[in-house]
Amino acid sequence: MSMFLLFVALPVALTLLAWRIKPLVGRENRPGDGHGGGLVGTGFFGGHGLDPDPQVQREDTEPVRFDLTSVAPDPRQGK
């Protein structure tokens, strides 16, 4: 009996109750972006207020080269 109450009656009662509950706080009625997509572009702490770069330039970086010739091969590899 307790299993029936725990796994059937309680979930059904909570589901029905959830349909009947009204929110305690009213919805915001400000017009605009419903999903907040405009806020995503400003970042977590807001925009920095700077104009975007007129032309994007690549950074002067070189690929990293690793010299692994001095490392002894692993004897477990069988080579």
C-alpha positions in Angstrom: 0.0 0.0 0.0 2.8 2.4 0.9 4.5 1.7 -2.5 1.2 2.6 -4.3 1.0 5.9 -2.4 4.7 6.7 -2.9 5.0 5.9 -6.6 1.4 6.4 -8.0 -0.8 8.6 -5.8 1.8 11.1 -4.7 3.2 11.9 -8.3 -0.4 12.1 -9.6 -1.4 14.5 -6.8 1.7 16.7 -7.2 1.1 16.9 -11.0 -2.5 17.9 -10.5 -1.5 20.4 -7.9 1.1 21.9 -10.2 -1.6 22.6 -12.8 -3.7 24.4 -10.2 -1.0 26.6 -8.6 -0.8 30.2 -9.7 2.5 31.9 -9.6 3.2 34.1 -6.6 4.9 36.8 -8.7 3.4 38.3 -11.9 5.1 38.1 -15.2 7.2 40.9 -16.5 5.3 42.9 -19.1 8.2 44.6 -20.8 8.4 44.3 -24.5 11.5 43.1 -26.2 13.5 40.0 -26.5 11.6 37.1 -24.9 14.6 34.7 -24.8 17.2 37.2 -23.8 19.2 36.9 -27.0 20.1 40.6 -26.9 21.6 40.1 -23.4 23.8 37.3 -24.6 25.8 39.6 -26.9 26.7 41.9 -24.0 28.3 39.2 -21.9 27.8 38.3 -18.2 28.7 41.8 -16.8 27.4 43.9 -19.6 29.0 45.5 -22.7 32.2 47.4 -22.6 30.9 50.3 -24.7 33.7 50.1 -27.3 33.1 50.2 -31.0 33.9 47.0 -32.9 37.2 46.9 -34.9 36.7 48.1 -38.4 38.9 45.3 -39.8 39.8 42.2 -38.0 43.5 41.3 -38.3 45.2 38.0 -37.5 47.6 37.8 -34.6 51.3 37.4 -35.4 51.8 34.0 -33.9 53.8 31.1 -35.0 52.9 27.4 -34.6 54.5 25.7 -31.7 57.0 23.1 -32.6 58.0 20.4 -30.1 61.3 18.6 -30.2 60.7 15.1 -28.9 63.8 13.5 -30.2 65.5 13.6 -26.8 62.6 11.7 -25.2 63.3 8.0 -24.9 60.6 5.8 -26.4 58.4 3.9 -24.0 59.6 0.3 -23.6 55.9 -0.9 -23.2 55.2 0.1 -26.8 57.1 -2.9 -28.1 59.3 -0.9 -30.5 
